[in-house]
Amino acid sequence: MEPKLYAANKLRELRTSKNMSQEEVAEQLTILKIEREKELVKRGYKEKIDDTPITRQTISKYELGSLGMNQDILFDISKIFKTSINNLFPPIDQKKDDINLANNNTIENFKKIGINIPEFVMNKDGNPQDILLEVLSLLELPEDKMKKALDIIKLYTDDN
C-alpha cells in the first residue's frame, strides 16, 4: 500500500479507536502546531506565528488520502495518539529484505540477518558457496536448527 494511503488509514483507525471526532483531532493538532510556531519565532527562525487553525475538513482530507501529511503533522499525530511515528508507515517486508541481502553474496550481509557462515563454506573469494547461498537464503529456520544444518554441512564438506 502507498505510504500516503497507509498513513491516512492509520490516522482514521487511531482516531476512531480513541472515540475522537475529526474536530477534536484538528483542535489538538492546532495546539501542537502553534506551540511549534512559537518556538520557531522564539529561536529566530520565523518572524511571526502562523496561527491558522487546522480544520475538520483538513483531517477528513488526510483520512481520505487526498491531502498528504507533512512530517510535522505525522510527528504531532504520533504525540496525540501516543504511538511511534513508525506506526504511521507501512511495515517493511523484512523477509524480502533479508533475502535481498543474502543474494548479495557477502558474509557481512548474512551476519546482518543473523546467519553466521563459517569459513569452511566460503569459496576462495570469501563468499558462501553458491548452492549453500541459495539454500540458506530460502530456509526459514530458527537459530538452533540453522546451527544444526551448518554442522551437517561441515561434516560433509570437511576434507579430513
The 8 nearest C-alpha neighbors of each residue, nearest first, counted from 0:
[[1, 5, 2, 4, 89, 3, 88, 6],
 [0, 2, 4, 3, 5, 89, 6, 88],
 [3, 1, 5, 4, 88, 6, 89, 0],
 [4, 2, 6, 5, 1, 67, 7, 64],
 [5, 3, 7, 64, 6, 1, 2, 8],
 [4, 6, 2, 8, 7, 3, 9, 1],
 [7, 5, 87, 9, 3, 4, 8, 88],
 [8, 6, 62, 4, 10, 64, 5, 9],
 [9, 7, 11, 5, 10, 6, 12, 62],
 [8, 10, 12, 6, 11, 7, 13, 87],
 [11, 9, 13, 7, 12, 8, 14, 6],
 [10, 12, 14, 8, 9, 13, 62, 15],
 [13, 11, 9, 15, 10, 14, 16, 8],
 [14, 12, 16, 10, 11, 15, 9, 17],
 [15, 13, 11, 19, 17, 16, 12, 10],
 [14, 16, 18, 17, 12, 13, 19, 11],
 [15, 17, 13, 18, 14, 12, 19, 11],
 [18, 16, 15, 14, 19, 13, 80, 12],
 [19, 17, 15, 16, 14, 20, 13, 23],
 [20, 18, 14, 17, 15, 23, 21, 24],
 [19, 21, 23, 22, 24, 18, 14, 15],
 [20, 22, 24, 55, 23, 58, 25, 19],
 [21, 23, 55, 25, 20, 24, 26, 54],
 [24, 22, 26, 20, 25, 21, 19, 27],
 [23, 25, 21, 27, 26, 22, 28, 20],
 [24, 26, 22, 28, 53, 23, 54, 27],
 [27, 25, 29, 23, 24, 28, 22, 30],
 [26, 28, 30, 24, 29, 25, 23, 31],
 [27, 29, 25, 31, 30, 26, 32, 24],
 [28, 30, 32, 26, 27, 53, 52, 31],
 [31, 29, 27, 33, 32, 28, 34, 26],
 [32, 30, 34, 28, 29, 33, 35, 27],
 [31, 33, 29, 35, 30, 34, 28, 36],
 [32, 34, 36, 30, 35, 31, 50, 37],
 [35, 33, 31, 37, 32, 36, 30, 38],
 [36, 34, 32, 38, 33, 37, 31, 39],
 [35, 37, 33, 39, 48, 38, 34, 32],
 [38, 36, 40, 34, 39, 35, 48, 41],
 [37, 39, 41, 35, 36, 40, 42, 34],
 [38, 40, 36, 44, 42, 37, 41, 45],
 [41, 39, 45, 43, 37, 42, 38, 46],
 [40, 42, 38, 43, 39, 37, 44, 45],
 [43, 41, 39, 40, 44, 38, 45, 37],
 [42, 44, 40, 41, 45, 39, 46, 38],
 [45, 43, 39, 42, 40, 46, 41, 38],
 [46, 44, 40, 43, 39, 47, 48, 42],
 [45, 47, 40, 43, 44, 48, 39, 41],
 [48, 46, 45, 40, 49, 36, 37, 39],
 [47, 49, 36, 50, 37, 40, 46, 33],
 [50, 48, 51, 36, 47, 33, 32, 37],
 [49, 51, 48, 33, 52, 32, 29, 36],
 [50, 52, 49, 53, 29, 33, 48, 32],
 [53, 51, 29, 50, 54, 26, 25, 28],
 [52, 54, 25, 29, 57, 51, 28, 26],
 [55, 53, 57, 56, 25, 52, 58, 22],
 [54, 56, 22, 58, 21, 57, 25, 59],
 [57, 55, 59, 54, 58, 60, 21, 53],
 [56, 58, 60, 54, 59, 55, 61, 53],
 [59, 57, 61, 55, 56, 60, 21, 62],
 [58, 60, 56, 62, 57, 61, 63, 55],
 [59, 61, 57, 63, 65, 66, 58, 62],
 [62, 60, 58, 66, 64, 59, 63, 7],
 [63, 61, 7, 59, 64, 60, 11, 8],
 [64, 62, 60, 65, 61, 59, 7, 66],
 [65, 63, 61, 4, 7, 66, 62, 60],
 [64, 66, 60, 63, 61, 67, 62, 4],
 [67, 65, 61, 60, 64, 68, 63, 57],
 [66, 68, 61, 3, 64, 69, 65, 60],
 [67, 69, 72, 73, 66, 61, 70, 3],
 [70, 68, 72, 71, 73, 67, 74, 66],
 [69, 71, 73, 72, 74, 68, 75, 84],
 [70, 72, 74, 73, 69, 75, 68, 32],
 [71, 73, 75, 69, 70, 74, 68, 76],
 [72, 74, 70, 76, 75, 71, 77, 69],
 [75, 73, 77, 71, 72, 76, 70, 84],
 [74, 76, 78, 72, 77, 73, 71, 79],
 [77, 75, 79, 73, 78, 74, 72, 80],
 [76, 78, 82, 74, 84, 75, 80, 81],
 [79, 77, 81, 75, 76, 80, 74, 82],
 [80, 78, 76, 77, 81, 75, 27, 28],
 [79, 81, 77, 78, 82, 76, 13, 14],
 [82, 80, 78, 77, 79, 83, 76, 84],
 [81, 83, 77, 80, 84, 78, 86, 79],
 [82, 84, 85, 86, 77, 81, 87, 78],
 [83, 85, 86, 77, 87, 74, 82, 73],
 [84, 86, 83, 87, 88, 89, 90, 82],
 [87, 85, 84, 88, 83, 82, 89, 9],
 [86, 88, 6, 85, 84, 9, 89, 5],
 [89, 87, 86, 85, 2, 6, 5, 90],
 [90, 88, 2, 5, 91, 87, 0, 86],
 [91, 89, 88, 92, 86, 85, 93, 87],
 [90, 92, 93, 89, 96, 95, 94, 88],
 [91, 93, 95, 94, 96, 90, 97, 89],
 [94, 92, 96, 95, 91, 97, 90, 98],
 [93, 95, 97, 96, 92, 98, 99, 91],
 [96, 94, 98, 97, 93, 92, 99, 100],
 [97, 95, 93, 99, 94, 98, 100, 92],
 [98, 96, 94, 100, 95, 99, 93, 112],
 [97, 99, 101, 95, 100, 96, 136, 102],
 [98, 100, 96, 102, 101, 97, 95, 103],
 [101, 99, 97, 98, 102, 103, 108, 96],
 [102, 100, 98, 103, 99, 109, 136, 104],
 [101, 103, 99, 104, 100, 98, 136, 132],
 [102, 104, 101, 100, 105, 99, 108, 98],
 [105, 103, 102, 126, 101, 127, 106, 132],
 [106, 104, 107, 108, 126, 103, 109, 101],
 [105, 107, 109, 108, 126, 110, 116, 104],
 [108, 106, 110, 105, 109, 111, 104, 115],
 [109, 107, 111, 110, 105, 106, 100, 101],
 [108, 110, 114, 106, 111, 112, 107, 101],
 [109, 111, 113, 107, 114, 108, 115, 112],
 [112, 110, 108, 109, 113, 107, 114, 100],
 [113, 111, 109, 110, 114, 97, 108, 100],
 [112, 114, 110, 111, 115, 109, 142, 108],
 [115, 113, 110, 109, 112, 116, 111, 145],
 [116, 114, 110, 117, 113, 109, 106, 112],
 [115, 117, 114, 118, 106, 120, 109, 127],
 [118, 116, 119, 120, 115, 121, 149, 153],
 [117, 119, 121, 120, 116, 125, 127, 122],
 [120, 118, 117, 121, 153, 157, 156, 122],
 [121, 119, 118, 127, 128, 117, 122, 116],
 [122, 120, 127, 126, 125, 118, 119, 128],
 [121, 123, 124, 125, 126, 128, 127, 120],
 [122, 124, 125, 121, 126, 128, 127, 120],
 [125, 123, 122, 126, 121, 127, 105, 128],
 [126, 124, 121, 122, 123, 127, 106, 105],
 [127, 125, 121, 105, 122, 124, 104, 106],
 [126, 128, 121, 120, 132, 122, 129, 131],
 [127, 129, 131, 122, 121, 130, 120, 132],
 [130, 128, 132, 131, 127, 133, 126, 104],
 [129, 131, 133, 132, 128, 134, 127, 135],
 [130, 132, 134, 133, 128, 129, 135, 127],
 [131, 133, 129, 135, 130, 134, 127, 136],
 [132, 134, 130, 136, 131, 135, 129, 137],
 [133, 135, 131, 137, 136, 132, 138, 130],
 [136, 134, 138, 132, 137, 133, 131, 101],
 [135, 137, 133, 134, 98, 101, 138, 132],
 [138, 136, 134, 135, 133, 139, 98, 132],
 [139, 137, 135, 140, 136, 134, 145, 133],
 [138, 140, 137, 141, 135, 136, 145, 94],
 [139, 141, 145, 138, 144, 142, 143, 135],
 [140, 142, 144, 143, 145, 139, 146, 138],
 [141, 143, 145, 144, 146, 140, 114, 113],
 [144, 142, 146, 145, 141, 147, 140, 148],
 [145, 143, 147, 146, 141, 142, 140, 148],
 [144, 146, 142, 148, 143, 147, 140, 141],
 [147, 145, 149, 143, 144, 148, 150, 142],
 [148, 146, 150, 144, 149, 145, 151, 143],
 [149, 147, 145, 151, 146, 150, 144, 152],
 [148, 150, 152, 146, 147, 151, 153, 145],
 [151, 149, 147, 153, 148, 152, 146, 154],
 [152, 150, 154, 148, 153, 149, 147, 155],
 [151, 153, 149, 155, 154, 150, 156, 148],
 [154, 152, 150, 156, 151, 155, 157, 149],
 [153, 155, 151, 152, 156, 157, 150, 149],
 [156, 154, 152, 153, 157, 151, 158, 150],
 [155, 157, 153, 154, 152, 158, 119, 120],
 [158, 156, 159, 154, 153, 155, 119, 152],
 [157, 159, 156, 155, 154, 153, 119, 120],
 [158, 157, 156, 154, 155, 153, 119, 152]]
